[in-house]
């Protein structure tokens, strides 16, 4: 049972975090501030709550995602995860440039407290583990994203059924070229409304928060806003589903 939830609540919220359009398209497409609240269910039973939101701080953008296990899950495996991404308009990227990425997780007895400081102009990322005091520099390309900002970048892309899009991510001390397959269109009836959606499937390969044994599916609305209304991933027993229940968007 513990293994099931380790691969579920924390993974679902972070995947909310996978265009050659400019930052102006981003501003026009997304409502800022924007926030989504999701119910996380395992085999139809509520297992937790997740949130994803973006705000503007001056000329910078801040994305925050959280995940928290339900009380009944926390009795034997408590999950409290938080990830933050800070970005700026610099012109180095086609969309926006990541400045700082922070991941702090509690999953049962396991803890993570990691940070990445991006210096895109110098093609360098500084990785810091605040628990072990590890600090190391890595070379990165100019067009790079962290795990959360990459998803907002994908939301700006022109998506065509049957064609893949690609995004470059720095995660787990490595640079990953991630393929996102665009599978089909589908109409969903959810507690938050009825949506015409596009189903996408990120092919995640990294060793950290993107390391999953089962396929991940994300339904985003088939309109300019590209709202993520549903996510699903298989786990050891059954599957975990994140369903949009409220927010402002």
C-alpha positions in Angstrom: 0.0 0.0 0.0 2.8 2.4 0.8 4.4 1.9 -2.5 1.2 2.6 -4.3 0.9 6.1 -2.8 4.6 6.9 -3.2 4.1 6.5 -6.9 0.8 8.4 -7.0 0.2 11.6 -5.1 3.6 13.1 -5.5 3.9 12.0 -9.2 0.5 13.3 -10.3 1.1 16.9 -9.1 4.5 17.2 -10.4 3.5 16.1 -13.9 1.4 19.2 -13.9 4.6 20.5 -13.9 5.6 19.0 -18.9 5.6 26.9 -29.5 7.4 28.5 -30.9 5.3 31.2 -29.5 6.4 34.4 -27.7 5.7 35.4 -24.1 2.8 37.5 -25.4 1.0 34.3 -26.4 1.6 33.0 -22.9 0.1 36.2 -21.4 -2.9 36.1 -23.7 -3.6 32.4 -23.2 -3.4 32.0 -19.4 -5.2 33.9 -16.8 -2.8 35.3 -14.3 -3.3 34.7 -11.5 -4.5 31.2 -12.3 -5.1 28.3 -9.9 -6.3 24.7 -10.2 -7.5 22.4 -7.4 -7.6 18.7 -8.0 -9.0 15.7 -6.1 -6.6 12.7 -6.2 -8.4 9.4 -6.2 -7.1 5.8 -6.1 -9.5 3.2 -7.5 -12.3 5.7 -7.0 -11.4 6.6 -3.4 -10.1 10.0 -2.5 -6.5 9.8 -1.6 -5.4 13.4 -1.5 -5.6 17.0 -2.9 -3.3 18.7 -5.3 -3.0 22.3 -6.5 -1.2 24.1 -9.3 -1.1 27.9 -9.8 0.8 30.7 -11.4 1.1 34.3 -10.2 3.0 37.4 -11.5 5.6 39.1 -9.3 6.7 42.3 -11.1 8.2 41.1 -14.4 8.6 37.5 -13.1 6.2 34.6 -12.9 6.0 32.1 -10.1 4.5 28.6 -10.4 3.6 26.6 -7.3 2.4 23.1 -7.1 1.4 21.2 -3.9 0.2 17.7 -3.0 -1.2 16.5 0.3 -2.4 13.1 1.3 -5.9 12.6 2.7 -6.1 12.0 6.5 -6.7 8.3 6.1 -3.6 7.9 3.9 -1.5 10.1 6.2 -2.0 7.6 9.1 0.4 5.2 7.4 2.1 7.2 4.6 1.9 11.0 4.9 2.6 13.0 1.8 3.4 16.8 1.8 5.0 18.0 -1.4 5.7 21.5 -2.7 7.5 22.6 -5.9 8.2 26.1 -7.0 9.4 27.6 -10.2 10.4 31.2 -10.8 10.8 32.5 -14.3 11.5 35.8 -16.1 11.2 37.3 -19.6 14.7 37.5 -21.0 14.4 36.5 -24.6 16.8 33.6 -24.2 14.0 31.1 -24.4 11.1 31.1 -26.8 8.7 31.3 -23.8 10.2 32.3 -20.5 13.5 31.6 -18.8 13.7 29.6 -15.5 15.6 31.3 -12.7 15.0 29.0 -9.8 13.4 25.7 -9.1 12.8 24.4 -5.6 11.4 20.9 -4.6 10.6 20.1 -1.0 8.9 16.8 -0.3 7.9 14.6 2.6 6.7 11.1 1.6 6.5 8.8 4.6 10.0 8.8 6.1 11.6 10.1 3.0 12.6 13.8 2.6 13.9 15.9 -0.3 14.9 19.5 -0.2 16.5 20.4 -3.5 17.1 23.6 -5.5 18.3 24.5 -9.0 19.6 28.0 -9.8 19.6 28.7 -13.5 22.0 31.0 -15.3 20.8 30.5 -18.9 23.0 33.3 -20.3 26.1 31.4 -19.1 24.5 28.0 -19.9 24.9 26.8 -16.4 22.7 25.4 -13.7 23.7 25.1 -10.0 22.2 22.1 -8.3 21.9 22.2 -4.5 20.8 19.5 -2.1 19.9 21.3 1.2 19.8 18.1 3.1 23.3 16.8 2.2 24.9 20.1 1.4 25.8 18.9 -2.1 26.4 21.7 -4.6 27.5 21.2 -8.2 27.5 23.1 -11.5 26.1 21.6 -14.7 26.2 22.7 -18.3 22.8 23.3 -19.9 21.5 24.6 -23.3 19.8 28.0 -23.6 16.3 26.6 -24.3 15.9 24.7 -21.0 13.1 24.3 -18.5 12.5 22.9 -15.0 9.9 20.2 -14.5 7.1 22.6 -13.7 7.8 25.5 -16.2 8.1 22.9 -19.0 4.4 22.0 -18.7 3.4 25.6 -19.0 5.6 25.8 -22.1 3.8 22.8 -23.6 0.5 24.5 -22.9 1.5 27.2 -25.4 2.3 24.8 -28.2 0.1 24.2 -31.3 -0.9 20.6 -30.8 -1.8 18.3 -33.7 -3.3 14.9 -33.2 -0.8 12.2 -34.1 2.2 14.5 -33.9 4.7 14.9 -31.0 6.1 18.0 -29.4 9.4 18.2 -27.5 10.7 20.1 -24.5 14.2 20.1 -22.9 14.2 19.7 -19.1 16.9 19.8 -16.5 16.0 17.4 -13.7 17.8 14.9 -11.5 21.2 16.5 -12.5 20.7 15.8 -16.2 19.4 17.4 -19.3 16.5 15.4 -20.8 14.8 15.8 -24.2 11.2 14.8 -23.4 8.7 13.8 -26.1 5.1 14.6 -25.6 2.7 12.5 -27.7 -0.6 14.1 -28.8 -3.0 11.2 -28.9 -6.6 12.2 -29.5 -9.5 14.6 -28.8 -12.0 13.6 -26.2 -15.0 15.1 -24.4 -15.0 14.9 -20.6 -17.8 15.5 -18.1 -16.2 16.4 -14.8 -17.5 17.9 -11.5 -16.0 21.3 -12.6 -17.8 21.2 -16.0 -17.9 19.7 -19.5 -14.7 20.1 -21.5 -13.5 19.3 -25.1 -10.0 18.1 -24.5 -6.8 16.9 -26.1 -5.1 13.9 -24.6 -1.3 14.1 -24.3 1.2 11.5 -23.1 4.6 12.7 -21.9 7.3 10.1 -22.3 9.2 10.8 -19.1 12.6 9.3 -18.7 14.4 11.1 -15.9 15.5 9.5 -12.7 13.9 11.9 -10.3 10.3 13.1 -10.0 9.7 12.2 -13.6 10.6 8.5 -13.0 7.4 6.5 -13.2 6.7 2.9 -14.0 3.3 3.5 -15.6 2.2 5.7 -18.4 1.0 9.2 -17.6 -1.9 10.8 -19.4 -3.0 14.4 -19.3 -6.2 15.9 -20.7 -6.0 19.6 -21.5 -8.8 21.7 -23.0 -8.9 22.1 -26.7 -8.8 25.9 -26.7 -6.3 28.7 -26.3 -6.1 28.2 -22.5 -5.1 24.6 -22.6 -6.4 24.0 -19.1 -5.2 20.7 -17.4 -8.5 19.2 -16.3 -7.5 15.6 -15.7 -4.4 13.4 -15.2 -4.0 9.7 -14.8 -1.1 7.3 -14.1 -1.0 3.6 -13.4 0.5 2.4 -10.1 1.2 -1.0 -8.6 -2.5 -1.6 -8.0 -5.0 0.2 -10.1 -4.4 3.9 -11.1 -4.4 7.3 -9.7 -6.6 10.1 -11.2 -6.4 13.8 -10.6 -9.6 15.6 -11.5 -10.2 19.3 -11.6 -12.8 20.3 -9.0 -12.4 24.1 -8.6 -10.1 27.1 -9.2 -9.9 30.3 -11.1 -8.9 30.2 -14.7 
